[in-house]
Each structure stands twice: as C-alpha cells, then as structure tokens.
Amino acid sequence: TIESKYTTVMTLSEHLLEYAMDVLKANPQKPIDPKANLDSEVVKLQIKINEKSNELDNAISQVKTLIIIMKSFYDIIISEKASMDEMEKKELSLNNYIEKTDYILQTYGIFKSKSNIINNNSKNISSKYIIIEGLKNDIDELNSLISYFKDSQETLIKDDELKKNMKTDYLNNVKYIEENVTHINEIILLKDSITQRIADIDELNSLNLININDFINE
C-alpha cells in the first residue's frame, strides 16, 4: 500500500539523516589558524577534512529538504484519499438507483482526478527517495574519506610528537655534555697527573734512589 511504502521510505530517510548528523557531529569543521603553515601535511589534511565535512553538511541539508517535500506529498495523498472516502460513503448512502447513478456520473471526473493526484504524488515520493539513496552513497563515501584523513592526520601528529621528543632528548644530552665537559677534562688531567706520579715513583724505585717499602714502614 501507499501507506506502508511511505512509512518505509520515511523510516530509512530519517535513519540516514540521523546517521549523517552523527558523523558530522563527530567530525566538525575546525578553523585553520591564519598563522598555520599551509605546507604542513597535518594542516593540509585538516583542510580536506573541513571540505568533506562541509559537503556532508550540504548533503544533510538536502536530505532534510527532501524529507519535508515527501511529507508534503504524503499530506496531499492523505487529503485526497480522505475526500475520496467521503465521496464513496455518500455514494453508499444513496439508496435510490437513479440518484446513485447520477452521483457517480457527476463525481467520476473528480474521483479520477483525485486518484491521479494520489498516484502522481506517490511517484514524486519515490523519485525523491531515489535522490536520497544517491545521497546515502555520497554520505557513506564522505564518512570513509573523513575517517581516512583523520587517521592519517593522527599518525602524522604522533610522528611529529615523537620526533619532537627525540630532538628534545638530543638537545638535553648535548647540554648535559657541554655542562660537564669541564669536569670531564679535569678528571682526565687528574688521571694523567696520577699516572705521571706513579711513573716517577717507579723510575725512582728502579734506580734504587728510594725504597718504597722502607719509606712506607717509616
């Protein structure tokens, strides 16, 4: 029936609208900082996300408009069907054969016109829903693209953060070395001095100029 067909079409259309709005809510447009580096891959991806979010917003507006139009078509159908039902009731209430025949002849053109209006509006609903089905494909594609761009952006941000941390660690290490190089040099000089003193003592000992053991005992 027209009623069941309309109910199915409207249910699917409203579910699509809800789905698209959820996608847009999860992926709102973010303004690009005027000072941002437009050559940055992260910024480029955000621009693409904004563009697709804008397209999604436009698709949502189209679906909303089409739903309103389909409702208006269905309102006309309901109105015409109610009018036809009244005409049929009046026909059934006529007991006189001649009166009933006259009434049918008088209202035949009107009845046929209303029937055509109902059929035409039913076709209009179908044609609008075909457009909505096309928009559904667009919305699915936009959702996939936005998800892909966001995943790529998050990967880049993590990589940039990792590189930044590595650079910070490197600079901290360089700073540490620079701050401690003086102490290291002092240690090296002290080690050289001790080594030289030991060498001097060994030389004296070899010349028997001093007996280290006696010196220690004394």
Secondary structure as GFF3:
##gff-version 3
##sequence-region A 1 218
A	DSSP	alpha_helix	2	26	.	.	.	ID=ss1
A	DSSP	alpha_helix	41	93	.	.	.	ID=ss2
A	DSSP	alpha_helix	97	206	.	.	.	ID=ss3
A	DSSP	alpha_helix	212	217	.	.	.	ID=ss4
###
